């Protein structure tokens, strides 16, 4: 009898010890999840799960945590499956004594099935959650169901691609993302959260602050990346966004104490200037996160979650004014923006194809890549899903395409990677080349190496009599690059604020495939006409 009493006291004490450990583990997990540091929270949640593997709430916490971690995401499914065996609309969140999972477990179970391409079962889980969710969530869940239905159709016709990691010279054990490529693909600018950055400090999510890096390709090999410039990188977040087609204007995302804003820096004498914040027509008290510049530098398309949009982040556009400032931003067409999220616009060098990512439209899942084309009347065509396996059930974001449309640079987390997100190049084997022509060369005054200051090359399509665009050569080298439609005659007019030169007609032959023409432009001083205005 005495032994039984002693055993009861021992078990009670052991139970109290376990309860105390569970409370401490739950408290620490809650704190870390609040800051978004799921990686650090994972061991504490695993400790809770191991203490009672049949507990639906512990299974939910573990499945939910794994689902937030890109590399561990595929492992979430069995835990979420067990969590939906016992759900309740009323639970005590972050209590070690809770045994029921919240109704939201059905949502994450559906999302995990969706991630594993198990679309029919995912639809069942989503429909179950539709009967339990708040009315404000219904549009989102219905979109998830539509995505599953779209995926089953789109995946019937796959596209042939090959994917290459850019290698351990570019990539590290940390996150690399948001690549920006020069027009000739010899320079890459990207963002990394690697150790040794400007501030070399960790954020609340356990990762280093972002810095921007640059590398160059010579003889088919990338050089070791270096910080782009002390004028650009700071101890806080900076991220590369887009590069002007002539390579002299870099747009940057900066986190201004919780508000995302877009800045630009100019390259002069091989040095990047201190970034300047774009004006109030673009940056607001909301978040502006990404942007792309048209090849002629006259249109900026950017992402914002400002009030008045269709929902979430939308795409906006604005035109560059004669004084160099940006005009009033207007929402992009309802053909493009949806009640969901649009992000990562990229204006292709051909001047009329816009690529962007969206969680709306007929996405396979998460953010998918779409493209649409600028029409002669200024409208945009209906967005087209780029297909599988370019798009997957995960997020496809911040892709940039080569001038010939045959390669896409992007970031992804993959098993063969070097750590977190790595940079990759995707060879679009079964997609046709862009039927465009690159015109490039050096412009200078005949008989000299002088590049007139503030020179602008205006290009007019002689068949339509419309201005195609205005292009600026590199101030130091005189190098210019542009992409034009084939089978046309174009008038090239060069001018500065003080004078203009005799126009020249250039024929771009119809080659049906991507073509490059080297066209030096020598400005004849005899043709200079002094401006009177």
N, C-alpha and C positions, 0 to 999 in steps of 0.2 A: 504493500500500500504506500509506504513511504517513498519507494522507488518511483511509483507512478506519479506521486505528487511532485517529486524532484524533476522528473521528465517533463511534466506539464509546465513547470516554471522555466526549464531550459528552453523548451519549444516556444513558450511565450516570449522569452527574452530574445531568442533568435528571430522570431517573427517581428518583434519591435525593431531589431537591428535592420532587418530587410526593409521594413516600412520606412525607417529613417533614411536608408540608402536610396530607396525609390523616390522619396520626397526631394532629396538633394539632387538626384539625377534629373527629375522632372523640372525642378526649378532652374537648373543650369541649362537644360535643353530649351526651355521656354525663353530664357534670356538670349541665347545664341540665335534661335530662330527669329526672334524679334529684330535682330540686326541683320538677318539674311545670311548668317554664317552657318549654312546647313552642314558643311563638311565638318566643322568643329562640333556641331550638335549631334552628329551621327553616333559616336561612341556612347553617349549618354542614353540615346533612344534605344540603341542595341542592348544596353544593360537592362533597360526596362523590359524589352521584349524577351530577353533570355530568362527573366524572373518569372514570366507567365506567358508562354507562347500561344496560349488559347485566348488571351485577352484581346477582344476585337479592337479596343481603343489603342492598345500598344501596337497591334498590327497596322492600324491606320497611320499612327504617327511614324512608324518605320517606313511604310510604303510611300507616304507623302514626302518624307525627307529624302528617300532615295530618288523619287521622281524629280526632285529639284536639282539633282546633281547629274550633269550631262553624262558622265561615264558610268554612273551607277543606275541611271534611269531604267535600263532594261530589267534590272533586278527587282523593281517595285511591284510587278504584277502579282506574284503569289501572295504577298502580304495584303495588298488591296483586295484581292479576291476573298481572303479570309475575313477581312474587316467588314465586308458587306453582309456577312452572315448574321450580324447583330448590330443594327443601326437604330438611332433614336433622334427625334427632333429636339430633345431636351437633354443635354449632357453637361457635365461639369468639366469644362475644358481645362487641361493641364493639371488635372487631379490624378494622383497615382492610384486612387481608389475607383476611378471610372472604368467600366467594363464595356460600355457600348460605344461604337464608332458614331460620329455624326452622320447625318444624311448625306453630307457632301462626299462621303466615301464613295458613293455611287458615281459621282462626277469623276473623281480621280481613277476609279476602277475603269470607267469608260475611256478616259484619256489614255490610260496605260494599254488597254486593249487596242485602241486606235493607233498608238505608237508602234505596236507589234503587228500592224496590218491585219488585225482580226476585226474587220469592219462590221460584219453582221452582228457579232457579240457586242461590239462597242455601241452599235445603234440600240440594242436592247438595254444596255446599261444607261445610256443617255435618256432613253424614253422613260425608264424607271425614275431617273432623277427629275425629269420634267414633272412628274406627279408629286414631287416632294419639295421642289425648289421655290425660292422667292420669285414672284412675277417678274422682277427686274432682270432675272437671269435667263428667262425663257428664250429671248431672241438669240442669245449666245449659244444655248444648248441646241436650238434648232439649226443654227449655222454649223455646229459640230456634226449633227446628223447629215446635213446636206454635204459636208466635206467627205464623210464616209461614202455617201452615195456617189459623189463625183469621183472619188479615188477609184472605186470599182470600175468606172467607165474609162478613166484616163489611163489606168495601168494596163489596159488591154493592148495599148500601142506604146511600146517602150522605145526610147531613143538610144542609139549607140554612143557611149561616151567612154573615156578613160580618164582616170584621176591620178595625179602625181603630187606627192608631198614636195614642197619646195626645199626640203632638206634641213639638216641640223645647223647649217650655217645661218639660215634665216630664222628657223624655229628654235624654241627653247622648251624647258620643262614647264614654263608658265604660259599664260594666254597670249596669243598673237591674233589680231583681228583687224577688220576694216582696211584691207589693202587698197592702195591707190597706185595706178600704173601710168607711166608716161606714155605718150602716143606711140612711141617706137618700142615699147616694152623693155627698155634697157634700164629703167629706174623704177624701183618700188619703194613706196612710202607706206608705212603701216604703224599700227598701234600695238604696244606690248605692255603687259603688267609684270615684266620680269624684274628680278632683283637687280639692284645697282642703278636704278633710275635716278632722276634728279633729286627727289626727296628721300628715296629708298625707305619709305615708311609704309606700314600696312594700314588698310582701311578696316572698317568695322566688319566687313565680310571676310576678312582674313587674307585678302589679296593686296598686292602692291598697287600704288597709284599708277595710272596710265601715263606713259610717255610716247612720243612719236619718234620713229627710227627711219633711217633711209639706207638703202643698199643699191649698188649698181651691178649690172651684168656685163661681163667681158669674156669673150671667147666661150660663151655658153655656161659660165659659172657666175654665181652671185658672190659679191664681196661681203665681208663681215659687216653687218649693220651697225651703224653708229647713231647716237642721238642726233636728231636733225639739226638742232641749233639751240644754244642757251637762250636765244631770244624767244624761242617758242616753248620749250619744255620748262615747267615749273614744278614745285613740290606737290601741286594738286593735279587733277585729271586734265589731260589734253588728248584728243583723239583726231586722227586724220579723217577728212570727209571726202574732199574731191580736189582735183588738180585741173587748172585750166589747160586747154588743149596745147597751148604753147609752152607749158611747163613753168610759167613765171608767177602764177598766183595759186597759193594753197589755201584751201578753206579748212577750218579747224573747229571742232566742238570743244567747248570749255564748260566745266561745271562751276558756275559762279555761286557757290554756297547753296547748292540745292536747286538752282535754276539753270537749265541748259541753254547756252547761247552759241551763236555761230560767229566766228571771227575769220579774218583773212590775213595772210602774210604775203609779201611780194619778194621775189628773188631779184636782187640787184648786185652786180659785181660778185656773183657766187655766194652771196650771203642773204639769209632770210631775215626780213624785217621783223620788228616786234609786232605781234598780231594786233589788229584793230577790230573792235567790235562793230558788226554791221548795225545799221540804224534801226530806229523804232518801227519802220515799215516791215522789218523782218523779225527782229528780236523783241519779245514781249515778256510779260511776267509769267507766261506759260513756258513750256519747254520746246525749244527748237533744236532738233537732234541731228539732222542730216541734210545734205544739199547736193545738188549737181548743177554744173554750169553748161550751157549750150556751147557747142564748138566755137561759135563766133563770139562768145563771151557776153552776149547781150541779154540772155534770159537765165534767171536763177530759179530752180525748182527746189523747194525745201519742205521739210516735215515739221509740223507743229501740232500741239494738242490744245491750241487756244480755243476759247469759247466761240460758238457760232459755227463750228464744223459739223460734219455729218455724224461724228462719233469717234472717240479715241483720237489717234493721230491721223491727220489728213495731209494731203499734198497741196501746196500753194505755189503760185508762180508770180514773178515780178520781172519787169523790164528795166534795163539799165538806162538811165536818163542821159541826155547830152552832157550834163556836168559830171558824169561818172557815178552819181549816187543811184540808189535803187528806188524805183517807184513803188506805188502802193501794191501790196500783195493781195492777190485774189485767189479764192479756192480753185483748184483744178476742177475739171468737168465732173459731173455726177456719174459719168461713165467710168471714171477712175476711182473717186472716193466712195467709200461705203460706210455703213454704220459701225464698221469694225476698225481694224488698224491698217494703215498704209505707212510704209517705211522704206528707207534705203533707195531713193530714186537714183537712176544713172542714165544720163543723156548720152546716147551712143554718138561717137564722132561722125556718123553719117548725117547728123543734124535733124533727123526726123523720127528716130526710134527711141522710145522711152522705156526703160526697164525699171521695175519697182517690185517691192514685196508687199503682200497683203494677207491678212487672215480672213478676208472676205472673198467675194467672187466664188469661183469653183475650186477652192484650194483643196489639196489632198489632205492637209493637216498642218496646223501651225502656220507660219509664214511661208507662202509659196512665191516663186518668181513668175512675174507676168511681163508681157510687153504689149505696147500699143504704138500706133504710128500717127504722126501729125499729118493731117489732111490738107489739101490745097486751100480749103476755106478756113483753116485755123482750128478746126475741131480735131478731136482725137478719136481714133477707131476703138472698137470694143477691145478690152484687154484679153489677151490669149494666154492661157496657162502654158508654161514652157515644157510641161510634160514630165514623165517619169523615165529614168531616175534622176534627172536634174532636180526635180522636186521630190521630197520624201514626206513622211509623216512628222518629221522634225522641222525646225525653222531653217529656211533658206533666206539669208539676209546679206546685204552689202556685197553683192557680186558686181564685178566690173569686167566688161568684155573688151577683147581686142578689136582693133579697127576692122579686121576682116570677119569678125563674128565667129571665129573658130575656137577661141580660147576664153575661158572665164576664170578670173582669180577670185578666191573666196576663202573664208575661214571655216573650220569645222573641227569637231571632236570625233576622232576615229581611233580604232584599236591600234592601228599602226603608227599613231602619232607619237610625239616626243614628250607629251605631258598634257597640258590643257588644250585650248584651241590652237590649232596649227593653220598655217597658210598653205593652200593647195592651188594647183592649176587644173582645170577641167578641160579636156580636149573634146570638143563637140563634133564627134566624127561624122555623124549622120546628118548634121545640119548643113545647109548650103552656105557657101561663102557669100558675104555681102557683095552685091553687084554694084560696087562703088569704086571710085578711084581716089587714091591719095595723091595730092599734088604737094610736093615739098621742094625746098631749095633755099638758096640764100639770096636776099635782096640787098643791093648796095648801089651806090652811085657809080656809073661806068668808069672804069679805069682806076678806081680807088677801092679801099676796104671800108669806106665810110657808110654807116647806116644812118640815114636821116633821123633825127630825134622825133619821137611821137608819130612815126610813120604808121599809116593805116592802109591796108589793102582792101578795097571794096570790090566785091565780086557780084556781077549781074548776069543772070541767065538771059541770053539774047533771044531765046525762043518765047519766053514769057514776059520779058522786059522787067522782071522783078529782081529786087536785090536779094541775093542768096545769103550774104552775111558780110561782116566787116572783121578783118583779121589783123592782129598785130604781130610783127616778127619779133624775135628776141632782140632786145635792145643792144646787147653786147655783140652777138654773133650774126645777127641778121637772118637767122634761120626762121623759116615760116613753114607751117603745115596746115593743110585743110583737106577735107573729104568732100568730093562733088559727085553728083549723079552722072552716069555715063551717057554717051551719045548726044552731047550738047556742046554748044559754043558758049564761052563765057568771056565777058569783058572784065579785065583786071584794071582797076584804076588805083594808083598809089597817090596818097596826099598826106601832107602834114598840116598843122594849124596855119602855116604861112604860105604854102605853095602846093601845087599839084603837078603831076607829071602826065605825059602823053599816055592815054590808055592803050592796052594791048589785048588783042583777042587770042584766046587759047582754046584749042579744040580738045575735048576729052572723048576719045573714041569709045564705041560700044564694044566692050570685051566680054560681056555677060558674066565674068567672074571678077573677083577682087584684083585690082591693078594698082601699081605704084608708078608715078611719073615724076622724074627729077626735072624741075624747071627753075633754073636760076633766073632772076629778074635783075637786069641792069638798067638803072634809071639814067636816062639821057638828060644831062643838064640843059641841052638845047630845048627840050620839051617842057621846061619849067615855065609855068604861067603864074605870075604873082596874083594872089587873091586880093580883091578889093573890099570884101566884106569882113 
